[in-house]
Amino acid sequence: MKNQEHIVISEGRPPLLKLLLSTLAFSLSIFFLLLFFTGYNMLRPEYEYEKFQVSPLYMAIVLAGIGVLLAKNNSILIDRKLGRIKSQWQLGMFGFGQWKKLSPVAYVSVFKAHKSYSVNFNTRAPVRYEVNLWLKKGGRKRVYFNYNATVSLQMGKEIARFLKVDLWDATNPHEQKKVTL
């Protein structure tokens, strides 16, 4: 979504399977909360539990956390007119984050980042391409990443056009070039 003064860079909606699993996690969390407060288990009514045991509360908290992790959505909003940026995560219709002042942007770059997430350190994670805002006062702000170079370059072009700055393609680290918009 983009209009004259704002741009929203979002992950999009979570896949249906993630939403179904988060719904299941939230439902089980409510079940364990009821078990914690009442001691009544509707699946086994003949067996009485003691109220306020820690284990159902622990399960409710863990399952609620899993539900939040599966249902959340990250996004970044840039307001060109007021010169501010907002990193937020959303859970349904509720968004959490705050606006921060954005220093003037020198240029936008897209580069290849090798990330290693392996436990045994002999396997590399897939290469990902990051889109960064490089600030005139120094420093950078990562606003997007993808595992496809062309998708990342297209996003970089959109952001560079919106901010009216140059775009540098560093997907090949030995051959950096300025992209014409």
C-alpha positions in Angstrom: 0.0 0.0 0.0 1.4 3.3 -1.0 0.0 6.8 -1.2 1.6 10.3 -1.6 3.2 10.6 1.8 3.3 7.1 3.4 4.7 3.8 2.4 3.9 0.5 4.2 6.4 -2.4 3.9 4.6 -5.4 5.3 5.0 -9.2 5.4 1.4 -9.5 4.3 -1.1 -11.8 5.9 0.1 -15.0 7.6 -0.6 -18.2 5.7 -3.9 -20.0 6.4 -2.1 -22.9 8.1 -0.3 -20.5 10.5 -3.6 -18.8 11.3 -5.3 -22.2 12.0 -2.5 -23.3 14.2 -2.5 -20.0 16.1 -6.3 -20.4 16.6 -5.8 -23.9 18.0 -3.1 -22.6 20.3 -5.3 -19.8 21.6 -8.2 -22.2 22.1 -6.1 -24.7 24.1 -4.8 -21.8 26.1 -8.3 -20.9 27.1 -9.0 -24.5 27.9 -6.0 -24.7 30.3 -6.9 -21.4 31.9 -10.4 -22.8 32.7 -8.7 -25.9 34.1 -6.5 -23.6 36.2 -9.3 -21.5 37.7 -12.1 -24.1 38.0 -10.3 -27.4 38.3 -13.0 -28.9 35.9 -11.8 -30.8 32.9 -14.6 -31.2 30.4 -12.7 -34.0 28.6 -12.6 -36.1 31.8 -15.5 -34.9 34.0 -15.2 -37.9 36.4 -11.8 -36.8 37.5 -11.5 -33.7 39.7 -8.4 -31.5 39.5 -7.3 -29.2 42.2 -7.8 -25.5 41.5 -4.8 -23.2 41.0 -2.2 -25.8 40.1 0.8 -24.3 38.3 1.0 -26.8 35.4 -2.3 -25.7 33.6 -1.3 -22.1 34.0 2.1 -22.8 32.5 0.6 -24.6 29.5 -1.8 -21.7 29.0 1.0 -19.2 29.0 3.1 -21.3 26.6 0.3 -21.9 24.2 -0.7 -18.2 24.2 2.9 -17.3 23.3 2.9 -19.8 20.5 -0.4 -18.4 19.2 1.0 -14.9 19.3 4.2 -15.9 17.4 2.2 -17.7 14.7 -0.4 -14.9 14.2 1.8 -11.8 14.4 2.7 -9.7 11.4 5.7 -7.3 11.1 5.6 -4.1 9.1 7.5 -0.9 8.6 5.8 2.5 7.9 7.7 5.4 6.5 6.2 8.9 6.6 8.1 11.1 4.1 6.3 14.3 4.9 7.1 14.3 8.6 10.4 12.4 8.3 9.6 9.5 10.6 9.6 5.7 10.6 7.6 3.2 12.5 8.5 -0.5 13.1 5.5 -2.3 14.2 4.1 -5.8 14.7 0.4 -6.5 14.5 -1.8 -9.1 16.0 -5.1 -9.0 14.2 -6.3 -5.5 14.0 -4.0 -4.3 16.9 -0.7 -2.8 16.0 2.2 -2.1 18.4 5.1 0.2 17.7 6.0 3.9 17.9 7.1 6.5 15.5 10.8 7.5 15.5 12.5 10.3 13.7 14.2 9.2 10.5 17.4 10.9 9.6 17.8 12.0 6.0 18.4 9.0 3.8 21.5 9.1 1.6 20.6 6.0 -0.6 19.0 2.6 -0.6 21.0 -0.5 -1.1 20.1 -4.2 -1.8 22.9 -6.6 -0.9 23.5 -10.3 -0.4 23.7 -11.4 3.2 25.0 -14.8 4.2 23.5 -15.9 7.5 24.4 -19.0 9.3 21.7 -20.5 11.6 23.0 -24.0 11.9 23.6 -25.6 15.3 26.6 -27.6 14.1 27.9 -24.7 11.9 28.6 -26.9 8.9 25.4 -26.0 7.1 24.6 -22.5 5.8 21.1 -21.0 5.8 19.9 -19.8 2.4 21.3 -16.6 1.1 19.0 -13.7 1.7 18.9 -10.2 0.1 18.4 -7.3 2.4 17.1 -3.8 1.5 18.6 -1.1 3.7 18.2 2.6 4.1 21.7 4.2 4.5 21.4 7.4 6.5 23.4 10.6 5.8 24.5 10.8 9.5 25.8 7.3 9.3 24.2 4.0 10.1 21.6 1.9 8.3 18.1 0.7 8.8 17.0 -2.7 7.4 13.5 -2.4 6.0 13.0 -5.6 4.0 14.6 -8.9 3.1 13.7 -11.8 0.8 15.4 -14.9 -0.5 14.9 -13.8 -4.1 17.2 -11.2 -5.6 14.7 -9.8 -8.1 11.9 -9.4 -5.6 14.3 -7.5 -3.2 15.5 -5.3 -6.1 12.0 -4.5 -7.0 11.2 -3.5 -3.4 14.4 -1.5 -3.3 13.3 0.4 -6.5 9.9 1.2 -5.0 11.4 2.5 -1.7 14.1 4.5 -3.6 11.4 6.1 -5.9 9.3 6.9 -2.8 12.1 8.5 -0.9 13.6 10.1 -4.1 17.1 8.7 -3.5 19.6 6.5 -5.4 19.5 2.7 -5.4 22.6 0.7 -5.2 22.6 -3.0 -6.3 25.1 -5.0 -4.2 23.6 -8.4 -4.8 27.1 -9.3 -6.2 29.5 -8.0 -3.6 32.3 -7.7 -6.1 30.3 -5.7 -8.6 28.3 -2.9 -7.0 26.4 -0.7 -9.4 23.9 2.1 -9.3 20.4 1.2 -10.6 18.5 3.6 -12.7 15.0 4.2 -11.6 
